[in-house]
Amino acid sequence: MNFRLYQPPRLKFNFRNPLALFRLLFLVPLLLIVGLSIGFNRVNRHLTFYAAQVDNSQQVLTELSSLSTTLYEINFNILAHNAYGNRSNRDLALDNVPLLLGQSSRLDSLLSREEDQRKLNREIRAGIYVLYDLGTPDSAPDLTFFSKPGKLSLPNTTAMRETYQLIAQLKEKAAALMDLRLEIRNNYQSQLFRYNWLLTLVSVVFMAAIFYLLDGELLRNRKYRADLENKIENLNRSNNELEQFAYSASHDLQEPLRKIKSFSDRIEQKHAAGMSEESRTLLEKISSSAGRMQRLIHDLLAFSQLMRPQNSREQVALNKTLREVQSNLSLAIAEKNATITSDDLPTVSAYPSQMVQLFQNLLENALKYTKPGLAPAIGVTHAVVKGSEIGSCMPAHKQLDFHCITITDNGIGFAEEFAEKVFALFQRLHGRDSYEGTGIGLAICKRVVTNHNGYITARSIKGLGASFSFYLPVEG
């Protein structure tokens, strides 16, 4: 049978695909909002610029009105002084001259962008210098005209008329420019108003569409979650039923096996003298098979019990656990003349009985698969590593710290290709005639480590020994 890797279907923009529709409804308004925002920003910059230009034109007109008023006041005070000989009128006329020139200078700075209007302003300034005999515009004003005794001579009527005409022309140009700037500003203001409404409308439509789709997705997710909860409940129920079945079946199987072994032993004892060699061989096979079946059922019971919820974890000193396991295996250690060396092991949050199972199965494994004529040498080492150093680590665990405990032996080892398979149920790499076992011990180790949110790996070179490393999370 040929198998192909599953490839998810490509999402296309069609209205039958909610995710594709969601992306489309998200992308189009987003592009519209970005485009409108760019246009809004551009219009706002122009509006700000022309609003400043309107203010500038307003200031120009204000200064021109002030200039006309000041010019009128100077002439009025000259007439009043000549008519009544009042010294205060002469002083007022004199005080207004610097003010008049200052207004002309401010006009020049306000008209920095309008050369034709600046030209008119320079002509007005030159006319003022001529009217009151102030010298030249390039030098400091000469005020001796106002210091002469007696009556002050009135400015030339023609020159005065020309100056007022120049002021009127400048006012006309400034007013026309202001009208143009006002029109442009109002136009940009209208555009900004429209952009604002468009942005608001698109945003409201966008949010409404997103809300509609999210509401639909939430509804579907609620249905999926309800289905998932039902499936989980059914799965848990099935698992409980399977555990109960396996537990009761294992217990029920123990009794007939005990009877088979007991009856075969009694037959052998009672009729040993009259039995043929073949009969004795058959009885031994029956007894051996029953014993092997009992060990298998015992290991299956141990494995099934690991699937059940445990009591709360405790702080387990692994040094103490290792000493307890060495005491349990003391006969096998003495028989094999094995030596076990160990680093100082940490204290971890774990299920005590499961830690005993884990160490006992791994040490039994190391004591079982030894080389003939070579005393077993078993080393237990400890280190703290990052999850990223574990080959099979989940992405969420890559930045976590783990206790790495490695049990190394100098036994027969196995081919590296079986490094993952050795943890499967009933996986045996050797025949029953060579090494006893049910093929469940390492599967129990994997289940214990999984119950503690950890990992277990194996490495080996055939003929040179094996090492098993299990990783338990560092608490806190």
C-alpha positions as CSV (number, residue, x, y, z in Angstrom):
1,M,0.0,0.0,0.0
2,N,1.4,3.4,-1.0
3,F,1.1,6.3,1.4
4,R,1.4,10.0,0.5
5,L,2.0,12.9,2.9
6,Y,-1.1,14.9,3.5
7,Q,-1.1,18.2,1.9
8,P,-3.7,20.8,3.0
9,P,-5.8,22.3,0.2
10,R,-4.8,25.7,-1.0
11,L,-7.2,28.5,0.1
12,K,-8.8,30.4,-2.7
13,F,-10.8,33.5,-2.6
14,N,-14.3,32.2,-3.0
15,F,-17.4,33.0,-0.9
16,R,-17.8,29.4,0.2
17,N,-14.5,29.6,2.1
18,P,-15.0,31.6,5.3
19,L,-11.3,32.0,5.9
20,A,-10.7,33.3,2.4
21,L,-13.7,35.6,2.7
22,F,-12.4,36.9,6.0
23,R,-9.0,37.6,4.4
24,L,-10.6,39.4,1.5
25,L,-12.9,41.5,3.7
26,F,-9.9,42.3,5.8
27,L,-7.5,43.1,3.0
28,V,-9.8,45.3,0.8
29,P,-10.9,47.7,3.6
30,L,-7.4,47.8,5.0
31,L,-6.1,48.9,1.6
32,L,-8.9,51.5,1.4
33,I,-8.1,52.8,4.8
34,V,-4.4,53.0,4.0
35,G,-5.1,54.8,0.7
36,L,-7.6,57.2,2.3
37,S,-5.2,57.9,5.2
38,I,-2.5,58.8,2.8
39,G,-4.9,61.1,0.9
40,F,-6.2,62.5,4.2
41,N,-2.6,63.3,5.3
42,R,-1.8,65.0,1.9
43,V,-4.9,67.1,2.0
44,N,-4.3,68.0,5.6
45,R,-0.8,69.2,4.8
46,H,-2.1,71.4,2.0
47,L,-4.9,72.7,4.2
48,T,-2.4,73.6,6.9
49,F,-0.2,75.3,4.4
50,Y,-3.0,77.4,2.8
51,A,-4.5,78.3,6.2
52,A,-1.1,79.8,7.1
53,Q,-1.1,81.6,3.8
54,V,-4.5,83.1,4.5
55,D,-3.3,84.2,7.9
56,N,-0.3,85.8,6.1
57,S,-2.6,87.7,3.7
58,Q,-4.7,88.8,6.5
59,Q,-1.6,90.2,8.3
60,V,-0.6,92.0,5.1
61,L,-3.9,93.7,4.8
62,T,-3.9,94.6,8.5
63,E,-0.4,96.1,8.1
64,L,-1.4,98.0,5.0
65,S,-4.5,99.5,6.8
66,S,-2.2,100.4,9.7
67,L,0.3,102.0,7.3
68,S,-2.5,104.1,5.7
69,T,-3.7,105.1,9.1
70,T,-0.3,106.1,10.3
71,L,0.4,108.0,7.1
72,Y,-2.9,109.9,7.6
73,E,-2.1,110.7,11.2
74,I,1.3,112.2,10.3
75,N,-0.3,114.5,7.7
76,F,-3.1,115.4,10.1
77,N,-0.6,116.3,12.8
78,I,1.4,118.4,10.3
79,L,-1.7,120.3,9.4
80,A,-2.7,120.8,13.0
81,H,0.7,122.0,13.9
82,N,0.7,124.5,11.1
83,A,-2.8,125.7,12.0
84,Y,-2.4,126.0,15.7
85,G,1.4,125.9,16.3
86,N,0.9,123.1,18.8
87,R,4.3,121.5,19.6
88,S,2.6,118.1,20.6
89,N,1.3,117.7,17.0
90,R,4.8,118.1,15.7
91,D,6.0,115.5,18.3
92,L,3.2,113.1,17.3
93,A,4.1,113.4,13.7
94,L,7.7,112.8,14.5
95,D,6.9,109.7,16.7
96,N,4.8,108.2,13.9
97,V,7.6,108.3,11.3
98,P,9.6,105.3,12.8
99,L,6.3,103.5,13.3
100,L,5.5,104.0,9.6
101,L,8.9,102.7,8.6
102,G,8.6,99.7,10.9
103,Q,5.3,98.8,9.3
104,S,6.9,99.0,5.9
105,S,9.7,96.6,7.1
106,R,7.2,94.1,8.5
107,L,5.3,94.2,5.2
108,D,8.5,93.4,3.4
109,S,9.0,90.3,5.6
110,L,5.4,89.2,5.2
111,L,5.7,89.5,1.4
112,S,8.8,87.4,1.2
113,R,7.1,84.9,-1.2
114,E,5.4,87.6,-3.4
115,E,8.0,89.5,-5.4
116,D,5.6,91.8,-7.3
117,Q,4.0,92.9,-4.0
118,R,7.4,93.4,-2.4
119,K,8.3,95.6,-5.4
120,L,5.2,97.8,-4.6
121,N,6.1,97.9,-1.0
122,R,9.7,99.1,-1.8
123,E,8.1,101.8,-4.0
124,I,5.8,102.8,-1.1
125,R,8.8,103.0,1.3
126,A,10.8,105.1,-1.2
127,G,7.8,107.4,-1.6
128,I,7.6,107.9,2.2
129,Y,11.3,108.9,2.3
130,V,10.6,111.4,-0.5
131,L,7.4,112.8,1.2
132,Y,9.2,113.7,4.4
133,D,12.7,114.3,3.0
134,L,14.1,111.3,5.1
135,G,17.1,110.7,2.8
136,T,17.5,107.4,1.0
137,P,15.9,104.0,2.0
138,D,19.3,102.4,2.2
139,S,20.4,104.7,5.1
140,A,19.0,105.7,8.5
141,P,16.1,108.1,8.2
142,D,17.0,111.8,8.4
143,L,14.4,113.5,10.7
144,T,15.6,117.1,10.3
145,F,12.4,117.9,8.4
146,F,10.4,117.7,11.6
147,S,13.0,119.7,13.5
148,K,12.8,122.9,11.4
149,P,11.4,126.0,13.2
150,G,8.1,127.4,12.2
151,K,5.5,125.7,10.1
152,L,6.2,122.3,8.5
153,S,5.8,122.1,4.8
154,L,3.1,119.7,3.6
155,P,4.2,116.8,1.4
156,N,3.8,117.2,-2.3
157,T,0.2,116.5,-3.2
158,T,1.1,114.5,-6.3
159,A,3.7,112.4,-4.5
160,M,1.1,111.8,-1.7
161,R,-1.5,110.7,-4.2
162,E,1.0,108.3,-5.8
163,T,1.9,106.8,-2.5
164,Y,-1.8,106.2,-1.6
165,Q,-2.3,104.7,-5.1
166,L,0.6,102.4,-4.5
167,I,-0.9,101.4,-1.1
168,A,-4.3,100.8,-2.8
169,Q,-2.6,98.7,-5.5
170,L,-0.8,96.6,-2.9
171,K,-4.1,96.2,-1.0
172,E,-5.9,95.1,-4.1
173,K,-3.2,92.6,-4.9
174,A,-3.1,91.3,-1.3
175,A,-6.9,91.1,-1.3
176,A,-7.0,89.2,-4.6
177,L,-4.3,86.8,-3.3
178,M,-6.2,86.3,-0.1
179,D,-9.4,85.5,-2.0
180,L,-7.5,82.9,-4.0
181,R,-5.9,81.4,-0.9
182,L,-9.3,81.3,0.9
183,E,-10.8,79.5,-2.1
184,I,-8.0,76.9,-2.1
185,R,-8.2,76.5,1.6
186,N,-11.9,76.0,1.6
187,N,-11.6,73.5,-1.2
188,Y,-9.0,71.5,0.8
189,Q,-11.2,71.8,3.9
190,S,-14.1,70.3,1.9
191,Q,-11.8,67.5,0.7
192,L,-10.7,66.8,4.3
193,F,-14.3,66.7,5.4
194,R,-15.1,64.2,2.7
195,Y,-12.0,62.1,3.5
196,N,-13.0,62.1,7.1
197,W,-16.4,60.8,6.3
198,L,-15.1,58.2,3.9
199,L,-12.6,57.0,6.5
200,T,-15.3,56.8,9.1
201,L,-17.6,54.9,6.7
202,V,-15.0,52.4,5.6
203,S,-13.9,51.8,9.1
204,V,-17.5,51.2,10.3
205,V,-18.1,48.8,7.4
206,F,-14.8,47.1,8.0
207,M,-15.5,46.7,11.7
208,A,-19.0,45.5,11.0
209,A,-17.7,42.9,8.5
210,I,-15.0,41.7,10.9
211,F,-17.6,41.5,13.7
212,Y,-19.9,39.5,11.5
213,L,-17.2,37.1,10.5
214,L,-15.8,36.8,14.0
215,D,-19.2,36.1,15.3
216,G,-19.7,33.4,12.7
217,E,-16.3,32.0,13.6
218,L,-17.0,32.0,17.3
219,L,-20.3,30.2,16.6
220,R,-18.5,27.6,14.6
221,N,-15.8,27.3,17.2
222,R,-18.4,26.8,19.9
223,K,-19.9,24.0,17.8
224,Y,-16.4,22.5,17.2
225,R,-15.6,22.8,20.9
226,A,-18.9,21.1,21.9
227,D,-18.2,18.3,19.4
228,L,-14.6,18.1,20.7
229,E,-15.7,17.9,24.3
230,N,-18.2,15.2,23.4
231,K,-15.4,13.2,21.6
232,I,-13.1,13.7,24.5
233,E,-15.7,12.6,26.9
234,N,-16.4,9.5,24.8
235,L,-12.7,8.9,24.5
236,N,-12.2,9.1,28.2
237,R,-15.1,6.8,28.8
238,S,-13.7,4.3,26.3
239,N,-10.3,4.6,27.9
240,N,-11.8,4.0,31.4
241,E,-13.7,1.0,30.0
242,L,-10.6,-0.3,28.4
243,E,-8.5,0.1,31.5
244,Q,-11.2,-1.6,33.6
245,F,-11.4,-4.4,31.0
246,A,-7.6,-4.8,30.9
247,Y,-7.4,-4.7,34.7
248,S,-10.2,-7.2,35.3
249,A,-9.1,-9.4,32.4
250,S,-5.6,-9.5,33.7
251,H,-6.8,-10.5,37.2
252,D,-9.2,-13.1,35.7
253,L,-6.4,-14.5,33.6
254,Q,-4.1,-14.9,36.7
255,E,-6.3,-17.6,38.3
256,P,-6.4,-20.1,35.4
257,L,-2.7,-19.6,34.8
258,R,-2.0,-20.3,38.5
259,K,-4.1,-23.5,38.2
260,I,-2.3,-24.6,35.0
261,K,1.0,-24.1,36.7
262,S,-0.1,-25.7,39.9
263,F,-1.7,-28.8,38.1
264,S,1.4,-29.3,35.9
265,D,3.7,-29.1,39.0
266,R,1.5,-31.7,40.8
267,I,1.4,-34.0,37.8
268,E,5.1,-33.8,37.5
269,Q,5.7,-34.5,41.2
270,K,3.1,-37.3,41.5
271,H,3.9,-39.1,38.3
272,A,7.5,-38.3,37.7
273,A,8.7,-41.9,38.1
274,G,6.4,-43.2,35.5
275,M,6.7,-40.4,32.9
276,S,8.5,-40.6,29.7
277,E,11.1,-38.0,28.8
278,E,8.8,-36.5,26.3
279,S,6.0,-36.1,28.9
280,R,8.4,-34.3,31.3
281,T,9.5,-32.0,28.5
282,L,5.9,-31.1,27.6
283,L,5.1,-30.4,31.3
284,E,8.1,-28.2,31.6
285,K,7.1,-26.2,28.5
286,I,3.6,-25.9,29.9
287,S,4.9,-24.6,33.2
288,S,7.4,-22.2,31.5
289,S,4.7,-20.8,29.2
290,A,2.4,-20.2,32.1
291,G,5.1,-18.5,34.0
292,R,6.0,-16.3,31.0
293,M,2.3,-15.5,30.6
294,Q,2.1,-14.5,34.3
295,R,5.1,-12.1,33.9
296,L,3.5,-10.6,30.8
297,I,0.2,-10.0,32.6
298,H,2.0,-8.6,35.6
299,D,3.9,-6.1,33.3
300,L,0.7,-5.2,31.4
301,L,-1.0,-4.5,34.7
302,A,2.0,-2.3,35.7
303,F,1.7,-0.4,32.3
304,S,-2.1,0.0,32.5
305,Q,-1.8,1.4,36.1
306,L,0.5,4.1,34.7
307,M,-2.3,5.3,32.5
308,R,-4.5,6.1,35.5
309,P,-4.4,9.5,37.3
310,Q,-1.9,9.5,40.1
311,N,-1.9,11.2,43.5
312,S,-0.2,14.6,43.8
313,R,3.5,14.7,43.1
314,E,6.1,14.9,45.9
315,Q,9.7,16.1,46.2
316,V,11.6,12.9,45.4
317,A,15.4,12.7,46.1
318,L,16.7,10.6,43.2
319,N,19.8,9.6,45.2
320,K,17.5,7.9,47.7
321,T,15.5,6.3,44.8
322,L,18.7,4.9,43.3
323,R,19.8,3.4,46.6
324,E,16.4,1.8,47.0
325,V,16.6,0.3,43.5
326,Q,20.1,-1.0,44.1
327,S,18.8,-2.7,47.3
328,N,16.0,-4.3,45.3
329,L,18.5,-5.6,42.7
330,S,21.2,-6.5,45.1
331,L,21.1,-10.2,44.3
332,A,21.4,-9.6,40.5
333,I,24.2,-7.0,41.1
334,A,26.1,-9.5,43.3
335,E,25.5,-12.4,40.9
336,K,26.8,-10.3,37.9
337,N,29.6,-8.7,40.0
338,A,28.4,-5.4,38.7
339,T,29.6,-2.0,39.7
340,I,27.4,1.1,39.7
341,T,28.8,4.6,39.9
342,S,26.6,7.7,40.2
343,D,26.8,11.5,40.2
344,D,25.0,13.5,42.8
345,L,21.4,13.4,41.6
346,P,18.8,16.1,42.0
347,T,15.5,16.3,43.9
348,V,12.6,16.5,41.6
349,S,8.8,16.9,41.8
350,A,7.6,13.4,40.8
351,Y,5.5,10.3,41.6
352,P,7.8,8.3,43.9
353,S,6.7,4.8,42.9
354,Q,7.1,5.7,39.2
355,M,10.6,7.0,39.7
356,V,11.4,3.6,41.4
357,Q,9.9,1.8,38.3
358,L,11.9,4.0,35.9
359,F,15.3,3.4,37.6
360,Q,14.6,-0.3,38.3
361,N,13.7,-1.0,34.7
362,L,16.7,0.8,33.2
363,L,19.1,-0.8,35.7
364,E,17.6,-4.3,35.1
365,N,18.0,-3.7,31.4
366,A,21.7,-2.8,31.9
367,L,22.2,-5.9,34.1
368,K,20.4,-8.2,31.7
369,Y,22.1,-7.4,28.4
370,T,25.7,-8.0,29.4
371,K,28.7,-9.5,27.6
372,P,29.7,-13.0,28.6
373,G,32.8,-12.9,30.9
374,L,32.7,-9.1,31.4
375,A,31.5,-7.6,34.7
376,P,28.8,-5.0,34.1
377,A,29.9,-1.4,34.7
378,I,27.0,1.0,35.0
379,G,27.3,4.8,35.2
380,V,24.6,7.2,36.3
381,T,25.3,10.9,35.4
382,H,23.4,14.1,35.8
383,A,23.4,17.5,33.9
384,V,21.1,20.4,33.4
385,V,20.3,21.1,29.7
386,K,18.0,23.3,27.6
387,G,15.0,21.8,25.9
388,S,16.5,22.8,22.5
389,E,19.3,20.2,23.1
390,I,16.7,17.4,23.1
391,G,16.1,16.1,19.6
392,S,12.4,15.3,20.1
393,C,11.6,18.4,22.2
394,M,8.3,20.2,21.6
395,P,8.6,23.9,20.5
396,A,7.0,25.1,23.7
397,H,9.7,23.3,25.8
398,K,12.8,24.6,23.9
399,Q,13.6,27.4,26.3
400,L,12.9,25.3,29.5
401,D,15.6,23.7,31.6
402,F,15.6,19.9,32.1
403,H,17.5,17.5,34.4
404,C,19.3,15.0,32.1
405,I,20.0,11.7,33.8
406,T,21.9,9.2,31.7
407,I,22.4,5.5,32.5
408,T,25.3,4.0,30.6
409,D,26.4,0.4,30.4
410,N,29.1,-1.7,28.8
411,G,26.8,-4.4,27.6
412,I,26.0,-5.8,24.1
413,G,24.2,-2.7,22.9
414,F,22.0,-2.6,19.8
415,A,22.0,-1.2,16.3
416,E,21.3,2.6,16.3
417,E,18.4,2.1,14.0
418,F,16.4,0.6,16.9
419,A,16.9,3.7,19.1
420,E,13.3,4.7,18.9
421,K,11.7,1.2,18.5
422,V,13.0,-0.1,21.8
423,F,10.4,2.0,23.6
424,A,7.4,0.4,21.8
425,L,5.2,-2.2,23.6
426,F,6.3,-5.8,23.1
427,Q,9.4,-4.7,21.2
428,R,12.1,-7.3,21.6
429,L,15.5,-7.2,19.9
430,H,16.6,-10.7,21.0
431,G,14.9,-14.1,21.2
432,R,13.4,-15.4,24.4
433,D,15.9,-18.2,24.5
434,S,18.8,-15.7,24.8
435,Y,17.3,-13.1,27.2
436,E,14.2,-13.2,29.3
437,G,11.6,-10.4,29.2
438,T,8.2,-9.4,28.0
439,G,9.2,-6.3,25.9
440,I,7.3,-3.9,28.1
441,G,10.0,-2.6,30.5
442,L,11.2,0.3,28.3
443,A,7.6,1.1,27.2
444,I,6.9,1.6,31.0
445,C,10.0,3.9,31.2
446,K,8.6,6.0,28.3
447,R,5.2,6.2,29.9
448,V,6.7,7.2,33.3
449,V,8.8,10.0,31.7
450,T,5.7,11.2,29.6
451,N,3.7,11.3,32.8
452,H,6.2,13.8,34.1
453,N,6.2,16.0,30.9
454,G,9.7,14.7,30.0
455,Y,11.5,12.8,27.3
456,I,13.6,9.7,27.0
457,T,16.2,8.8,24.4
458,A,18.5,5.9,23.7
459,R,21.9,5.7,22.0
460,S,24.0,2.7,21.4
461,I,26.8,1.1,19.4
462,K,26.3,-2.6,18.9
463,G,28.8,-4.6,20.9
464,L,30.0,-1.5,22.9
465,G,27.1,-0.8,25.2
466,A,24.1,1.5,25.4
467,S,23.0,4.7,27.2
468,F,19.5,5.8,28.1
469,S,18.9,9.5,28.9
470,F,15.7,10.7,30.5
471,Y,14.9,14.4,30.9
472,L,12.7,15.8,33.7
473,P,11.7,19.5,33.8
474,V,13.5,21.7,36.3
475,E,10.8,23.0,38.6
476,G,10.6,26.8,39.2
